Amino acid sequence: MSKLTVLFLPMGLSVEVEKGLSILEAAQKGGVYITNLCGGEGVCGECKVFLKAGQVEGIDRSLELLGDKEVSKGYLLACQSIPTTDVVVEIPLEATVEAAQIMKDQAEEAREAITPTDKPIVEKIFLKLPPPTPEDNIADTERITRELRKTLGWRGYKMDLPCLQRLPQIVRDSNWQVTCTLLREFEEFRILCIEHNDTSKNNLGLAVDVGTTTVVAQLLDLPNNKVIDVEGKLNSQASYGEDVISRIIFACSKGSTEILQKTIVKDINELIEILCERNHIKPEDIWSIVAAGNTTMSHLLLGIYPCAIRLDPYVPTAYSFPIVKAKEVGININPLAPLIVMPCVASYVGGDIVAGVLACGIHEKEGVSALIDIGTNGEIVLGNRDWLVCCSASAGPAFEGGGITCGMRATKGAIEKVRIQNGNVIYSTVGNARPRGICGSGLIDAIYELVRARIIGQDGKFERGLSDPRLGYDSDIPQYTLVYPEESETGKPIVITETDIDSLIKSKGAVFAAIKCLVEYVGLSFEFIENLYVAGGFGNYLDANKAIGIGLLPDIARERIKYVGNTSLKGARLCLTNHSAFERSLNLSRAMTNIELSTYQPFMNEYIASLFLPHTEMKLFPSVSYWS
């Protein structure tokens, strides 16, 4: 089959592909990110690119979604456009992923969470063994386990065959002074390796947050209870779909679970390579990895077919996962090191939420606490040391800038804060760069400010007849200009439309309705919530007053709202540094009662009542007064 070349601008990357592949597939092959909400199905219209040179076929879908005006300018859908010649394609600035805000969990914070009494899930023990004598002629394995029991107590000890095969030579060559590397598996220990002499201080671990949007890895020196370094990157699976549903569709409709598995492993290996190079260590010195992710991401990391997760009755393949060697899935650390994946609760309440409960200590508190992680799905946990309930609400992509006219991720140039004062729009952007679009936190700010300035009503509709130079129409849809063309990086205005406002109201309504249903399911009200933990990168940039003002979060005392950062990473780290924490996580996942909102009758009524700013029942928001 003949080949052709796709040149991607502004990065200047040339990708050679076989004829018949789309521009999006060429981008995926070359590792070029193009916004892609629907997984290449041609229904979201987000993978818009500019064709600068060359010919393509398949523009009918582009015309349908983008319209004659956009297509005549040269804009096309990357997923539907198939090059017939060499082509040059420019990716719009607002669709790039430069300088993304990634919630890494600060190393200083992390150090405080590790105590000297914690025993890691993989531990190295130095042993000085008494040599065999006629009076003490037990087998080498018995000699090892006898000394281990003196150090660690009476437990069961297992040894893998490769370790057993090397054992006689190692103990004798090292004059019976060896280091045992042990994996704690509940009441038993698995002896992973026996090394010459004392290497007990050479034990590094890796905690990984396998997020849908970002992947973050934290490197730890386990014997010294020290966080060495942390690094993050955008999840490259986004090239195959922005959210878990589109990735499941990609994996199942195209039989590409393996592609997605290799993609996430490649991301993790890149982070490992960066951390090792920066800290002058070898990957072989990393003896354990604990990963936390949602249910879909956990399945994809392990290469497990995820298709049933999105099909009624929404059943995953597994809630908990076997401990495997990291090399079995392709992760480049010590070949004997285990990969431990945090357990899940349901199809849409995953190991990242279990890790979050563990990190916040909700399961240990007497009072009622709630944890909420807001993204494409809003996952919520409510409870205390006696009980835990959870649910997941499909909020859609609006909180991450998806499906919004000028929406974008929280990357360089995204408007993240907005204030409207005397007709002027005051904003700040990620990286203090010239604006390219608006991200989720900026949208929340903007909608709150628009209603406060009486530019929109509490129904989210623009006030018709209002004299404001920033108000206008595009294809009969009212819109408000936040940034004029001459101010923006792209040379195009950044607007928020009535359709955008409606999308965000639906998203915030789904999250609030889920919180309210969960609270009322256990017979409580919001006033009983002593701590409301808001997790994740998006939550970290929320303005609590504005989030409450639009009806996203419940109206409780502001001091009860705590932004807790990357709790998925924190929980993974806890399990890495404390073997009993992983056992607790398994117990937590089994103890959490999941409420399936799609079949929970009160949810739809609560959702409809939430489609107002802040809510149709104003008594739920006593502190909210837009015009006081």
C-alpha positions in Angstrom: 0.0 0.0 0.0 1.4 3.4 -0.9 2.2 6.0 1.7 1.9 9.7 2.2 3.1 12.3 4.7 1.1 14.5 7.1 2.9 17.5 8.4 1.5 18.8 11.7 2.0 22.5 12.6 2.9 24.3 14.8 5.1 21.5 16.2 6.6 20.8 12.7 6.3 17.0 13.1 6.0 15.0 9.9 4.3 11.6 10.1 4.4 9.0 7.3 1.2 6.9 7.1 -0.5 4.5 4.7 -3.2 5.8 2.5 -6.7 5.4 3.8 -5.9 6.6 7.4 -7.5 9.7 8.7 -5.6 12.8 9.9 -6.6 11.9 13.4 -5.1 8.4 13.0 -1.9 9.9 11.6 -1.8 12.2 14.7 -2.2 9.2 17.0 0.6 7.3 15.2 2.9 10.3 15.5 2.0 11.0 19.2 0.4 14.4 18.2 -2.5 15.4 20.5 -5.7 16.6 18.9 -8.8 17.3 21.0 -11.1 14.3 20.5 -14.1 13.8 22.7 -15.9 11.1 20.9 -13.0 8.7 20.1 -13.0 9.4 16.4 -16.7 8.6 15.8 -17.3 12.0 14.1 -20.0 13.2 16.4 -18.4 15.7 18.8 -16.9 18.2 16.3 -13.9 18.9 18.6 -11.1 17.6 16.5 -11.1 20.6 14.2 -7.9 21.3 12.4 -6.9 23.7 9.6 -5.8 22.2 6.3 -3.0 24.4 4.9 -2.0 22.3 1.9 -2.9 19.1 0.2 -6.2 17.3 -0.6 -8.5 15.2 1.6 -11.7 13.2 1.1 -14.6 12.7 3.4 -15.6 16.4 4.1 -19.3 15.7 4.3 -19.2 15.1 8.0 -17.1 18.2 8.5 -19.8 20.3 6.6 -22.5 18.8 8.8 -20.8 19.6 12.1 -18.7 22.7 11.3 -20.9 24.3 8.6 -20.0 25.8 5.2 -18.5 28.9 6.7 -15.8 27.0 8.7 -15.1 24.4 6.0 -14.7 27.1 3.4 -12.0 28.7 5.5 -10.1 25.4 5.5 -11.3 23.8 8.8 -12.0 20.1 8.8 -12.7 17.3 11.3 -9.4 15.3 11.7 -11.3 12.1 12.4 -13.3 12.2 9.2 -10.7 13.7 6.8 -8.6 11.1 4.8 -5.6 12.6 3.0 -5.3 11.7 -0.7 -2.0 13.6 -1.1 0.7 14.8 1.2 -1.0 17.3 3.5 0.0 20.1 5.9 -2.3 20.5 8.9 -2.3 23.2 11.6 -3.7 22.4 15.0 -5.4 25.4 16.6 -3.5 26.8 19.6 -6.5 26.4 21.9 -6.4 22.6 21.1 -2.8 22.1 22.1 -1.7 20.8 25.5 1.2 23.1 26.2 2.0 23.8 29.9 -0.9 21.9 31.3 -1.9 22.4 35.0 -1.2 19.0 36.5 -2.0 18.3 40.2 1.2 16.6 41.3 0.8 16.7 45.1 3.7 18.7 46.5 6.6 16.7 47.8 6.7 18.7 51.1 3.1 17.8 51.8 3.8 14.2 51.0 6.7 14.0 53.4 4.4 14.9 56.3 2.2 11.9 55.4 5.0 9.4 55.9 5.9 8.3 59.4 9.0 6.3 60.5 6.8 3.6 61.8 5.2 2.8 58.4 6.4 -0.5 56.9 6.3 -0.5 53.1 4.5 -3.1 51.1 7.8 -4.2 49.7 10.6 -4.2 52.3 14.2 -5.2 52.2 15.7 -7.0 55.2 19.4 -7.6 55.8 20.2 -11.0 57.3 23.3 -12.4 58.9 22.7 -16.1 58.6 24.6 -18.7 60.7 26.4 -21.0 58.3 25.3 -24.7 58.3 26.9 -27.1 60.7 26.4 -30.8 61.3 24.2 -29.8 64.3 22.3 -27.1 62.3 21.9 -28.6 58.8 18.5 -27.3 57.8 17.8 -26.4 54.2 18.8 -23.0 52.8 15.2 -21.9 52.5 14.5 -22.9 56.2 17.6 -21.0 57.3 16.3 -17.9 55.5 12.7 -18.1 56.9 14.0 -18.9 60.4 15.9 -15.6 60.5 13.0 -13.7 59.0 10.7 -14.9 61.7 13.1 -13.7 64.3 13.0 -10.2 62.7 9.4 -10.0 61.4 7.4 -12.5 63.5 5.8 -15.8 62.7 4.4 -15.5 59.2 4.2 -17.7 56.1 7.0 -17.2 53.6 6.8 -18.2 49.9 9.7 -18.1 47.4 9.4 -17.9 43.6 11.3 -20.5 41.6 13.8 -18.1 40.0 14.8 -16.9 43.4 15.0 -20.5 44.7 17.3 -21.4 41.8 19.8 -18.7 42.6 19.6 -19.1 46.3 22.4 -21.7 47.0 25.1 -19.8 45.1 24.1 -16.4 46.5 24.2 -17.3 50.2 27.5 -19.1 49.9 29.2 -16.4 47.7 28.1 -13.7 50.2 29.3 -15.6 53.3 25.7 -16.0 54.5 25.1 -12.3 54.6 22.2 -11.5 52.3 19.3 -9.1 51.8 15.8 -10.4 51.3 13.2 -8.4 49.3 9.8 -9.2 50.6 6.3 -8.4 49.3 3.7 -8.4 52.1 0.6 -10.3 51.0 -1.7 -10.0 54.0 -0.6 -12.7 56.5 2.1 -14.1 54.2 5.4 -12.7 52.7 6.5 -13.5 49.2 10.3 -13.5 48.9 10.9 -11.7 45.6 14.7 -11.7 45.6 17.8 -12.6 47.7 20.9 -10.4 47.0 24.5 -10.5 48.1 25.4 -8.4 51.2 23.4 -5.4 52.6 21.3 -3.6 50.0 18.4 -2.9 52.4 18.8 0.9 51.9 18.4 0.6 48.2 14.6 0.4 48.0 12.7 2.9 45.9 9.0 2.8 45.2 6.6 4.5 42.8 3.1 5.8 43.5 1.1 6.6 40.3 -2.1 8.4 39.7 -3.4 6.9 36.5 -5.9 9.7 35.7 -8.1 10.0 32.6 -6.6 13.3 31.8 -3.2 13.2 33.5 -0.7 10.7 34.8 1.4 11.6 37.8 4.2 9.5 39.3 5.9 10.1 42.6 9.3 8.5 43.5 9.9 7.5 47.1 12.9 6.4 49.1 11.1 3.9 51.3 13.8 3.1 54.0 14.3 6.8 54.7 10.6 7.8 54.5 11.3 10.4 51.9 9.6 11.7 48.8 12.4 12.1 46.2 10.6 13.7 43.3 7.3 13.9 41.4 6.5 14.3 37.7 3.3 14.3 35.6 2.1 14.4 32.0 -1.1 14.4 30.0 -2.5 11.0 29.4 -1.7 10.1 25.8 -4.8 8.0 25.6 -6.6 11.3 25.0 -5.7 10.9 21.3 -8.2 8.1 21.2 -10.9 9.8 23.2 -11.1 12.4 25.9 -13.2 10.5 28.4 -13.5 6.9 29.6 -16.7 6.2 27.5 -15.0 7.2 24.2 -12.0 5.1 25.1 -14.1 2.1 25.9 -15.8 2.6 22.5 -12.4 2.8 20.8 -11.2 -0.3 22.6 -14.3 -2.3 21.9 -15.4 -1.2 18.5 -11.9 -1.4 17.0 -10.6 -4.2 19.2 -7.9 -1.8 20.5 -7.6 -2.5 24.2 -3.9 -3.4 23.5 -3.3 0.0 21.9 -4.7 1.8 24.9 -2.8 -0.4 27.3 0.5 0.2 25.6 -0.2 3.9 25.4 -0.7 4.3 29.2 2.3 2.1 29.9 4.4 4.2 27.6 3.3 7.3 29.6 4.3 5.7 32.9 7.6 4.6 31.4 8.3 8.1 30.2 7.7 9.5 33.7 10.0 6.8 35.2 12.7 7.7 32.7 12.5 11.4 33.6 12.5 10.7 37.4 15.4 8.3 37.1 17.5 10.6 34.9 16.8 13.7 37.0 17.8 11.9 40.3 20.7 9.8 38.9 19.1 6.4 39.7 18.5 3.2 37.8 15.0 1.9 37.0 16.1 -1.4 38.5 16.3 0.2 41.9 12.5 0.7 41.9 11.1 -2.3 43.7 7.4 -1.6 43.9 4.7 0.4 42.2 1.2 1.2 43.4 -1.3 2.6 40.9 -4.7 4.3 41.5 -7.1 5.0 38.7 -10.8 4.9 37.9 -12.3 1.5 37.0 -11.8 1.9 33.3 -8.2 3.2 33.6 -7.4 0.3 35.9 -8.7 -2.2 33.4 -6.8 -0.6 30.6 -3.6 -0.5 32.5 -3.8 -4.2 33.0 -5.0 -4.9 29.5 -8.4 -6.1 30.6 -11.2 -5.8 28.1 -13.4 -2.9 29.4 -16.5 -3.2 27.3 -19.1 -4.3 29.8 -18.4 -1.2 32.0 -20.5 1.0 29.7 -23.2 -1.6 28.9 -26.3 -2.2 31.1 -26.1 -3.5 33.8 -22.6 -1.8 33.9 -20.5 -4.7 35.3 -16.7 -4.4 35.3 -14.5 -7.5 34.9 -13.1 -7.1 38.4 -13.3 -4.9 41.4 -9.9 -6.0 42.8 -6.9 -7.0 40.8 -4.1 -9.6 41.2 -0.7 -8.4 42.2 1.5 -9.0 39.1 5.1 -8.2 38.2 5.3 -4.8 36.6 7.2 -6.2 33.7 4.2 -8.3 32.8 2.4 -5.2 31.6 5.5 -3.6 30.2 6.5 -1.2 33.0 10.2 -0.6 33.1 11.3 -1.0 36.7 13.0 -3.9 38.4 11.8 -7.0 36.6 10.9 -8.7 39.9 9.0 -5.7 41.3 5.2 -6.0 41.8 2.5 -3.8 40.4 -0.3 -3.2 42.8 -3.5 -1.6 41.5 -5.9 -0.1 43.9 -9.3 -1.8 44.2 -12.5 -0.4 42.7 -16.1 -0.2 44.0 -18.3 -0.1 40.8 -18.0 0.7 37.1 -17.8 4.4 37.8 -16.4 4.5 41.3 -12.8 3.4 41.0 -9.6 2.9 42.8 -8.8 6.6 42.7 -11.9 7.3 44.9 -10.9 4.4 47.3 -7.5 6.0 47.5 -9.1 9.4 48.1 -11.1 8.0 51.1 -7.9 6.5 52.5 -6.0 9.7 52.0 -8.6 11.9 53.7 -9.2 9.4 56.5 -12.9 9.5 56.1 -13.1 5.9 57.3 -11.5 6.8 60.6 -13.6 9.9 61.5 -16.5 9.9 63.9 -18.3 12.8 62.1 -19.7 12.7 58.6 -17.4 13.7 55.8 -17.8 13.8 52.0 -15.3 13.5 49.2 -16.1 14.8 45.8 -14.0 14.5 42.7 -15.4 16.6 39.9 -14.6 15.8 36.3 -16.4 14.2 33.4 -17.8 12.0 36.1 -18.6 13.5 39.5 -17.7 10.8 42.0 -18.9 11.3 45.6 -18.4 9.4 48.8 -20.2 10.2 52.1 -19.7 8.5 55.4 -17.6 8.0 58.5 -15.9 5.1 60.4 -19.2 3.2 60.6 -20.5 3.4 57.1 -19.7 4.7 53.6 -22.0 5.3 50.6 -20.9 6.5 47.1 -22.2 7.3 43.7 -21.1 8.6 40.3 -22.9 11.3 38.3 -22.2 11.8 34.6 -21.4 15.5 34.5 -20.2 15.6 30.9 -17.0 17.3 29.6 -18.0 20.9 30.3 -15.9 21.1 33.5 -12.8 20.2 31.4 -13.7 22.7 28.6 -15.2 20.0 26.4 -18.2 20.8 24.2 -17.9 24.6 25.0 -17.5 27.0 22.1 -14.2 28.4 23.2 -13.5 25.7 25.8 -10.1 24.1 26.4 -8.3 22.2 29.1 -6.5 24.0 31.8 -3.3 24.5 29.7 -1.3 27.5 28.8 -3.5 30.4 27.8 -6.8 29.0 29.3 -8.8 31.6 31.2 -9.1 30.3 34.7 -10.4 33.3 36.7 -13.0 35.8 35.6 -14.5 39.0 37.2 -16.9 41.4 35.6 -16.7 45.0 36.9 -18.4 48.0 35.4 -18.7 46.3 32.0 -15.0 45.3 32.0 -13.9 41.7 32.0 -10.9 41.0 34.3 -9.4 37.6 33.8 -6.3 35.6 34.5 -4.9 32.7 32.5 -2.9 29.6 33.0 0.8 30.5 32.8 -0.2 34.2 32.6 -0.2 33.8 28.8 -2.3 35.6 26.2 -5.8 34.0 26.3 -6.6 31.1 23.9 -9.8 29.8 25.4 -11.6 29.1 28.7 -11.3 26.1 31.1 -13.7 24.7 33.6 -12.9 26.9 36.6 -13.1 30.0 34.3 -16.5 28.9 33.1 -17.8 28.7 36.6 -16.4 32.1 37.4 -17.8 33.6 34.2 -21.4 32.2 34.7 -21.4 33.4 38.3 -20.2 36.9 37.2 -22.7 37.1 34.4 -25.7 36.4 36.7 -24.3 38.7 39.3 -24.0 41.5 36.7 -27.6 40.7 35.6 -26.4 39.9 32.1 -28.0 36.5 32.4 -31.0 35.5 34.5 -31.1 32.7 37.0 -32.4 30.5 34.2 -29.1 30.9 32.4 -30.6 33.0 29.5 -29.2 36.3 28.4 -31.4 39.3 29.2 -32.8 40.3 25.9 -32.7 44.0 25.1 -29.8 44.7 27.4 -27.5 47.3 25.9 -24.0 45.9 26.3 -21.3 46.1 23.6 -20.1 42.6 24.6 -23.4 41.0 23.9 -24.1 39.7 20.4 -25.4 36.8 18.3 -23.9 34.1 16.2 -26.3 32.0 14.1 -29.1 33.4 16.3 -27.4 32.1 19.5 -26.7 34.9 22.0 -23.1 35.2 23.2 -21.0 37.3 25.4 -17.5 38.3 24.5 -15.0 37.8 27.3 -11.9 38.6 25.2 -11.9 40.6 22.0 -9.9 39.3 19.0 -7.0 41.7 19.4 -6.5 40.6 23.0 -6.3 36.8 22.2 -3.5 34.6 21.2 -5.5 33.1 18.3 -6.7 36.4 16.9 -10.3 35.2 17.5 -12.8 36.4 20.1 -13.3 34.2 23.2 -17.0 34.0 23.9 -19.4 32.3 26.1 -22.7 31.4 24.5 -26.2 30.6 25.8 -25.6 27.0 24.8 -22.3 26.9 26.8 -24.1 28.2 29.8 -26.8 25.6 29.4 -24.2 22.9 29.2 -22.5 24.0 32.4 -25.8 24.3 34.2 -26.6 20.7 33.3 -23.2 19.6 34.5 -23.3 21.4 37.8 -26.9 20.2 38.2 -25.9 16.5 37.8 -23.2 16.9 40.4 -25.3 18.7 43.0 -28.3 16.4 42.5 -25.9 13.4 43.1 -24.6 15.0 46.4 -28.2 15.7 47.5 -29.4 12.2 46.7 -26.6 10.6 48.6 -27.1 12.8 51.7 -30.9 12.2 51.7 -30.4 8.4 51.0 -28.8 8.1 54.4 -31.5 10.3 56.0 -29.2 13.4 56.6 -29.0 17.0 55.4 -26.1 19.1 54.4 -25.7 20.6 57.8 -24.4 17.2 59.1 -21.4 17.3 56.7 -18.4 18.3 58.9 -15.8 18.1 56.1 -16.4 18.4 52.4 -13.2 17.3 50.7 -12.8 18.6 47.1 -10.2 16.5 45.2 -8.5 16.7 41.9 -6.8 19.4 39.8 -10.1 21.0 38.8 -11.3 21.3 42.4 -8.0 22.9 43.4 -8.8 26.0 41.3 -12.4 26.4 42.3 -13.6 29.5 44.0 -15.8 28.1 46.8 -18.1 31.1 46.9 -18.7 31.0 43.1 -19.0 27.2 43.0 -21.7 27.5 45.7 -23.2 30.6 44.0 -24.0 28.6 40.8 -25.2 25.6 42.7 -22.4 23.2 42.2 -21.4 22.6 45.8 -23.8 22.6 48.8 -24.1 25.8 50.8 -22.3 24.9 53.9 -19.8 26.9 56.1 -16.8 27.7 53.9 -14.3 26.5 56.5 -15.7 23.0 56.1 -14.7 22.9 52.5 -11.2 21.6 52.1 -9.2 21.4 48.8 -7.2 18.3 49.2 -5.4 18.1 45.8 -4.4 14.8 44.2 -5.9 12.3 46.7 -5.6 9.5 44.2 -1.8 9.9 44.3 -1.8 10.4 48.1 -3.8 7.2 48.6 -1.5 5.2 46.3 1.5 6.6 48.3 -0.1 5.5 51.6 -0.4 1.9 50.3 3.1 2.0 49.0 4.6 3.1 52.3 2.3 1.2 54.7 1.4 -2.4 53.9 -1.7 -2.3 56.1 -3.1 0.7 54.2 -3.5 -1.5 51.1 -5.3 -4.1 53.2 -7.6 -1.3 54.5 -8.2 -0.2 50.9 -9.5 -3.7 50.0 -11.8 -3.6 53.0 -13.0 -0.1 52.2 -13.8 -1.0 48.6 -16.0 -3.9 49.9 -17.6 -1.8 52.6 -18.7 1.1 50.4 -22.3 0.9 49.2 -22.7 2.2 45.7 -26.0 3.9 44.7 -26.6 3.5 41.0 -28.2 6.9 40.1 -29.4 5.7 36.7 -31.9 3.5 38.5 -32.4 5.6 41.6 -35.8 7.3 41.1 -35.3 10.5 43.1 -32.2 11.5 41.1 -34.0 12.7 38.0 -36.3 15.0 40.0 -33.4 16.4 41.9 -31.5 16.9 38.6 -34.3 18.9 37.0 -34.6 21.0 40.2 -30.9 21.8 39.9 -31.2 23.3 36.4 -31.3 26.9 37.8 -28.8 29.3 39.3 -28.2 28.3 42.0 -31.3 26.1 42.3 -35.1 26.2 42.1 -35.2 25.8 45.9 -33.4 28.9 47.0 -33.8 27.8 50.7 -31.0 25.3 49.9 -28.6 28.3 49.3 -29.4 30.7 52.1 -26.0 32.5 51.8 -26.3 33.1 48.0 -27.5 36.6 47.1 -26.2 37.8 43.8 -27.2 41.4 44.2 -26.5 42.2 47.8 
